[in-house]
Amino acid sequence: MSNVARVVALSLLALGMFAYPQEVLSSAGGGLTLWWNFVLPALLPFFIISELLMAAGFVHFLGVLLESFMRPVFRLPGKAAFVVAMGYTSGFPMGAVLTARLRQAGEITREEGERLLAFTNNPSPGFMIGAVASGMLGKPSLGVLLAGSVYLANLMVGFLFRFYRVSPKSPLPTNLPSLKRAWQELRDAQNRDKRAFGQVLGDAIKQSTNTVLMVAGFMAFFSVVLRLLNIWHVTLFLAFLSHSVIRIVQIPVFQAFFNGLFEMTLGCQESIRALSLLHQQVALLALLMGWGGLSVFAQVAGLISGTDLRFYPFVIARVLHAILALGLSQLFLLVAKVPTSVVTIQTPSTSFIVWNTWHLSSLVFMGIIAILFVLTLIQQPTR
């Protein structure tokens, strides 16, 4: 975007905020309420524990054990397995946070960071299973299908990105994992960090709080932008134009899709209202969750701004992820017997969703680590 276009866009946004102060207040409040109820309790503890694990040398420990698996499959160092596990567990934008940290510490190269960033940013399992499938759709049985489509599509993106900017000067390693060497790497990492535990904990909480507050700012800002666009009927105009040109896209569906391009949660809610057929709902939900939304894009861009990582590979990966997730969701619907009856959750509450997020995220994290360890042990030579 040119400087003139940027100034014009920001001027229009400022005028809109002055013209509709009540709408700005309510939309920003809605974004912050969503952050307070779901994002803060779901992400902040995982941010803190990830900082503590990195300071304790756990990343270096995993790096040695999982090198022989991560290199052949994803062309990434074993340390990237920690980012994969936390990214799949905690949801947006944990993958970007940890990738930026590894790049700043010099643990990964620029190309490896861009490969890692491409497939470690997902919706959390609690959001897909608890909030979308159970809360919005009223069909908890669809949670596994949606999560499976999104996760499998992302793994496929990760495998495709192993061919991204491959250097012939960096052959795949042949060293087998060694538990003794892994422990030595962990001890060396701890010896290099001279901070006391109290300082490590304080730094982890401060860094994590700053990150989660930044996420709150992005959510509030994009809620306001999207609300102003709807007030100005920009989405309705684009929907009408699309409907006039191709004659097959319904205006409510296009508006839900457009809103989902900006903010994933709002797009998911409106997709369910706009569509009545199950396979159409699942298709649009998988597409939007694979895409993530421009709000997430802005968060990732802000988090990697202090590194030399390029942003365009992330955008390409999100487009691939959205398309693959949509296709896999329809394939799974064909082969799976999904109940079509609506399940009503009695007295849904914030605590229910938060508990679901913690429970599901913990299971996913432990499952990913266990699978990686088993795959690594399979590669061990028989004696």
Helices and strands as residue ranges (DSSP letters): H 3-19, H 21-34, I 35-39, H 40-55, H 58-74, H 80-90, H 94-104, H 110-118, H 125-125, I 126-136, H 142-160, G 161-163, H 179-192, H 197-231, H 234-246, H 251-262, H 264-274, H 278-291, H 294-303, H 312-335, H 350-378
